[in-house]
Amino acid sequence: MTRQNPTGTAPNADQTPTADAFRWPSPHVQPETAPYWQASQHVLPYCDRCDRWFWAGQRICPACAEPLALRPTSGQGTVEAVTVVHRTHDRRWRDAVPYAVAAVRLKEGPRLIANVVGSPPEKIRIGTPVRVVLCATDDPHIRVPVFETT
Amino acid sequence: MGSHVWVAGAAEFPQGKTSWPSTMALHEALVQEALTDAGLKLDDVDALITVSPRSDPYLVHAIALAERLGIIPKVALTLEAGGTAPVAMCASAEGVFSTEPDVDVVVAVAADLPATGIGRAQYTSSLAVAAGPVHPDYEAPYGPTVPAMFALVASAYLDRYSVDPLRLAALPLQDREMASRHPNAHMRSPMSLEDYVSAPMVASPLRLFDCAPVSDGGGAVVLTKHPPQKGAQIRGIGSSFRHLHLSAANDIVSFGAGDALDRALSRAGMSRDDIDVACVYDCFSIAGYVNLEDMGLVGRGEAPDAIAEGHFTAAGSGPALNPHGGLLSHGHPARAGGMGNLIEAYRQVTGAAMERQVPNCRAAIVHGMAGVFAGHAVMILTAS
């Protein structure tokens, strides 16, 4: 599989880099995380009783101890922090440098750390509005939520 | 006020690329050296506290070390505490002393060989996928390296306080200057601002020398229930654990180091003005700045300028910061990260820091950090 840069500047200049062209390494899907990765839109844990959203790893509401249900988010957020990775020893990502990793605050409140596509990585600024796009992985049944600039 | 635990001896060998035949051999040598420093013998050891090294896993590392040393301790504990382990080992010793009446001497040792035992590339890539600071399910799929996680915090820090990215050089430069006077430091060759700027970008805005090296190394301390003839007293310990992964952190530029320091000071009955030396966990430059600011030792967004202006040196108005060179230049020995901070604080308050000695050092703080600003532990040492 040929990797292209997920964030806009392809190593192969004759190809048009888009989120469609890059396949993310599939996350390690386990019974507990499958509903998150297999959802048809971006979801996060939500407590009905307390009307509170949580980051993806939360399982019970710390206020009322109820199990949390996954609920679709607006998919809209703002870049809170961003870095361009220039060096990695991870062979799955070595050919993708430089790529952007951002911390995004979703409109609902929680933070999601993920790649940002659709802009050259150096151009992504803190405060930039972004939206979730689900992108293909090595596993045809799994898509990962990633951000694109709006 | 304060605890009834003393540091009676310490040991450390050169950090960096080493030729130890095994991680266990390094542990063995550190224990023997620390006991010699304390004027004690192997059969004086009542308890062993260790950290499981990445380069040499055992079912229970502390028991494996006891077996290797040929001793039968009354207590053998192996802690999982990330970079808070050096302080957590001392806190555990305090607990052991209070519950085990026949335990008088505890040896706490942490060492690892990531540079030669595992190999640098394998070590750093493993950190992003297994038992590292990156969440294996929700963060790892996006290829964030460990420097990238700290770079996220750095980007938000520079933005929030309008700090010029080149100001990040202040701590790497000061640490390197300090390390040049330390025979055990990993990175001792002089570094200029030009060297810093011309080094490759690792994860923007962090360049190569914003990142601690991967070092073999570690250290050991002998902790006693009774005051030694020469040594340091542990006056107070405080910790804070607000999150483990950056995704779950409340704020992205402010974390728990201040909570830990407040608790330690309160237990010691001391104030920030009493601190002469501060050994602050700086696995990345940004960690040093944010931790100093969270601890209230300098204003928000002001740490880089304050360091550049010499505020945190022996001659400055603040505590002398990382006289050993910090993790950035003294070294970062994987699971033993931060042992250098503990050893240096001990050397400074006992007046044994040779040419690095900060004059009239009465109190030093040891700060340790786990993960990406996740766990914090602070310990205050004074001359006994």
Interface residues (C-beta under 8 A of the other chain):
Chain A: W24 P25 S26 P27 H28 Q30 T33 Y36 W55 A56 G57 Q58 E80 A81 V82 T83 V84 V85 H86 R87 T88 H89 D90 R91 R92 W93 A96 Y99 V101 A102 A103 P110 R111 L112 I113 A114 N115 E122 I126 T137 V144 V146
Chain B: A121 Q122 T124 S125 A128 V129 H135 P136 D137 Y138 E139 A140 P141 Y142 G143 P144 T145 P147 A148 M149 A151 L152 V153 A154 S155 A156 D159 P200 M201 V202 A203 S204 P205 L206 H245 L246 S247 A248 A249 I252
